[in-house]
Amino acid sequence: MPWGDAWYVFELGAAIKEAQLGTQLVLLDQASGAISTDFLGFFSRDQRFQELVAAVGLHYPCTPDQKLLDTLAAHPRTRFWSSEELSTVADWGGAGCWGRMINQNYVRMNATSSIAWSLVWSVYPNLECFGNGLLYANEPWSGHYEVMPPIWTSAHTTQFTKPGWTYLPVGEAAGDLPEGGTYVTITSPNLEDFSIVIESLTGRCMYHDGCFHTQQPKNTQQLQFQLSENLRAAARGKDLEVWATNGSHWCGTK
């Protein structure tokens, strides 16, 4: 759907403030043609509009509008989100797709959040797009649920970070691997803890087939990471743990 009009954003922002809510606005979810141009016009010239947009959300940003990204990136306050992702059957191929997207959305467009559609799949099996979830609960009335492989590729980010942690810049502590795949580094606010998430997955995606922005890994890779002085200080006196998930071990092998 179109992102709307500026007057609506202003009135909604004023109503949220009046009600003393902590709600923030994520726009625009669609990025092409006249919609991008219209949105960019307001965003570029109106500081009040910029302040109301907490994050710029893009819907399945496989190949986003580069002009949109470049213009928005010029504003230091801009945060990018992938406001809907996944939409892929929750087998190991889907887990590979999802794991790649979480890392790659940051590496290629600084997206610090990727929102999965859906988190829990509780839909009758005769309906469209069956199985697009991180876990299945097809009979919610029974209490039965199935933890599926995408849960564990999610866990390498969500279980090894906390709210308030920050991604380190691409080119310094995040980027592409030499023979396919990506890595990112996420740190606590005081740099006392950090996590490096490495993926060399060969995902199978419903909406992103062929749209990955790094080559599919084909060979075993040997990697060496050199920690900055700040990260060496964070690691001093602590054990560095290594966890892995693959097609036969979904629960994270330590």
C-alpha positions in Angstrom: 0.0 0.0 0.0 1.1 3.6 -0.5 2.8 5.1 2.5 0.2 7.9 2.9 0.4 11.6 3.1 2.5 13.9 5.3 -0.5 15.5 7.0 -1.5 12.1 8.3 2.0 11.4 9.7 2.0 14.8 11.4 -1.5 14.3 13.0 -0.7 10.7 14.1 2.6 11.9 15.6 0.8 14.7 17.5 -1.9 12.2 18.8 0.8 9.8 20.0 2.6 12.6 21.8 -0.6 13.9 23.4 -1.5 10.4 24.6 2.0 10.1 26.1 2.7 6.8 24.3 6.1 5.4 23.5 4.9 4.3 20.0 7.2 5.2 17.1 6.5 5.3 13.4 8.2 3.1 10.8 7.7 4.2 7.1 7.4 3.5 4.2 7.4 -0.2 3.6 7.4 0.2 -0.2 10.2 1.7 -2.3 9.6 2.2 -6.0 8.9 5.0 -8.5 6.6 7.8 -7.5 6.1 6.5 -4.0 9.8 6.8 -3.2 10.0 10.3 -4.9 7.1 11.6 -2.9 8.4 10.3 0.4 11.9 11.5 -0.3 10.6 15.0 -1.0 9.1 15.4 2.5 12.0 13.6 4.2 14.7 15.7 2.6 13.2 19.1 3.2 11.2 18.8 6.4 13.1 18.3 9.7 9.9 17.8 11.7 9.0 14.9 9.3 12.4 13.4 9.7 12.0 13.4 13.5 8.7 11.6 13.3 10.2 8.7 11.3 11.9 6.4 13.8 13.0 3.9 11.1 12.6 3.5 7.3 11.0 0.1 6.7 11.3 -1.7 3.3 9.1 -4.6 2.3 11.2 -7.6 1.1 14.1 -5.3 0.1 15.9 -7.7 -2.2 16.8 -5.0 -4.7 15.8 -1.7 -3.0 15.8 1.7 -4.8 19.5 2.8 -4.6 18.5 6.5 -4.8 16.2 6.0 -1.8 19.0 4.4 0.2 21.6 6.9 -0.7 19.4 9.9 0.1 18.2 8.5 3.4 21.7 7.4 4.4 22.8 11.1 4.2 20.7 11.7 7.3 22.6 10.4 10.4 19.3 9.6 12.2 18.1 7.2 9.6 17.7 3.6 10.6 16.8 1.0 8.0 14.5 -2.0 8.8 13.3 -4.8 6.6 9.7 -4.5 7.7 8.7 -7.8 6.3 11.0 -10.8 5.5 11.1 -14.6 5.3 7.8 -15.8 3.8 9.5 -19.2 3.2 8.6 -22.7 4.3 10.3 -23.5 7.7 12.5 -26.4 6.5 16.3 -26.3 6.5 16.3 -24.5 3.2 14.1 -21.8 4.6 16.3 -21.6 7.7 19.3 -21.0 5.4 17.4 -18.3 3.6 16.4 -16.5 6.8 19.9 -16.8 8.4 21.4 -15.2 5.3 18.9 -12.4 5.2 19.4 -11.4 8.9 23.1 -10.8 8.2 23.0 -9.6 4.6 20.3 -7.0 5.2 22.8 -5.3 7.5 25.9 -5.8 5.3 24.3 -4.5 2.1 22.0 -1.7 3.4 22.6 -1.2 7.2 19.2 -2.7 8.1 19.4 -3.3 11.9 16.1 -5.1 12.1 14.5 -7.9 9.9 11.0 -8.8 10.8 9.9 -12.3 10.0 6.5 -13.1 8.5 5.4 -14.9 10.4 6.7 -15.7 13.9 4.2 -18.5 14.6 2.3 -20.2 11.8 -1.2 -21.2 12.9 -3.1 -21.5 9.7 -5.3 -24.2 8.1 -3.2 -26.2 5.7 -5.6 -25.6 2.7 -4.8 -21.8 2.7 -2.3 -20.0 0.6 1.4 -19.7 1.5 1.2 -22.6 4.0 4.2 -23.0 6.4 5.7 -19.5 6.3 6.8 -19.2 10.0 9.6 -19.7 12.4 7.6 -22.3 14.3 4.4 -24.2 13.6 1.3 -24.3 15.8 -1.3 -25.6 13.4 -3.6 -26.8 16.2 -3.3 -23.9 18.7 -6.3 -25.2 20.6 -4.3 -28.4 21.5 -1.3 -26.5 22.8 0.9 -28.5 20.4 3.7 -26.6 18.5 6.8 -27.5 16.5 10.1 -25.7 16.8 11.4 -25.5 13.3 15.0 -24.9 11.9 14.6 -21.1 11.3 14.3 -20.7 15.1 17.9 -21.8 15.4 19.3 -19.5 12.6 17.4 -16.7 14.4 19.0 -17.7 17.7 22.6 -16.9 16.5 21.5 -13.2 16.6 18.7 -13.1 19.1 20.2 -15.3 21.8 23.7 -13.7 21.7 22.7 -10.0 21.8 20.4 -7.9 24.0 18.3 -4.8 23.4 20.5 -1.8 23.1 23.4 -3.6 21.5 24.9 -2.0 18.3 26.1 -3.3 15.0 29.7 -2.2 14.2 30.3 -0.6 10.8 30.4 -2.6 7.6 34.0 -2.7 6.2 35.5 -2.6 9.8 33.7 -5.3 11.6 31.1 -6.7 9.1 31.2 -7.7 5.5 31.3 -10.5 2.9 33.4 -13.6 3.4 36.0 -14.3 0.7 34.2 -17.4 -0.8 30.6 -16.6 0.0 28.7 -15.7 3.1 28.8 -12.8 5.5 29.8 -11.8 9.1 28.6 -9.1 11.4 29.8 -7.9 14.9 27.4 -6.7 17.5 28.5 -5.1 20.8 27.0 -4.1 24.2 26.8 -0.3 24.8 29.9 -0.3 27.1 31.9 -2.8 24.8 32.1 -5.3 27.7 30.6 -8.0 25.5 30.4 -8.8 21.8 29.1 -11.4 19.4 30.3 -12.2 15.9 27.7 -13.9 13.7 29.1 -15.7 10.7 26.9 -17.4 8.0 27.9 -19.5 5.0 24.4 -20.7 4.3 22.9 -21.8 1.0 19.3 -20.7 1.6 16.3 -21.5 -0.5 13.9 -18.5 -0.5 10.4 -18.1 -1.9 10.8 -14.3 -2.7 14.6 -14.0 -2.8 15.8 -16.8 -5.1 18.8 -15.5 -6.9 18.7 -12.1 -5.2 21.5 -12.6 -2.6 24.1 -9.9 -2.8 27.0 -12.2 -2.0 28.0 -15.5 -3.8 26.7 -18.8 -2.5 29.5 -20.5 -0.5 30.9 -23.6 -2.2 34.1 -24.5 -0.4 35.2 -24.8 3.2 36.7 -21.5 4.4 39.4 -20.8 7.0 38.9 -17.4 8.6 41.1 -15.3 10.9 39.7 -12.4 12.8 41.8 -9.7 14.3 40.1 -8.0 17.3 40.4 -4.2 17.8 41.9 -3.0 21.1 38.4 -2.4 22.5 37.2 -5.9 21.7 40.5 -7.4 23.0 39.9 -5.6 26.2 36.3 -6.9 26.3 37.5 -10.5 25.7 40.4 -10.4 28.3 39.9 -12.9 31.0 36.8 -14.5 29.4 36.2 -17.6 27.4 35.4 -17.2 23.8 32.5 -19.6 23.0 31.8 -20.9 19.5 28.3 -22.1 18.6 27.2 -23.7 15.3 24.0 -24.7 13.6 23.8 -26.8 10.4 21.4 -29.0 8.6 21.8 -31.9 11.0 22.2 -30.0 14.3 19.6 -27.3 14.7 19.9 -26.7 18.4 23.2 -24.9 18.3 26.3 -27.1 19.0 28.7 -25.5 21.4 
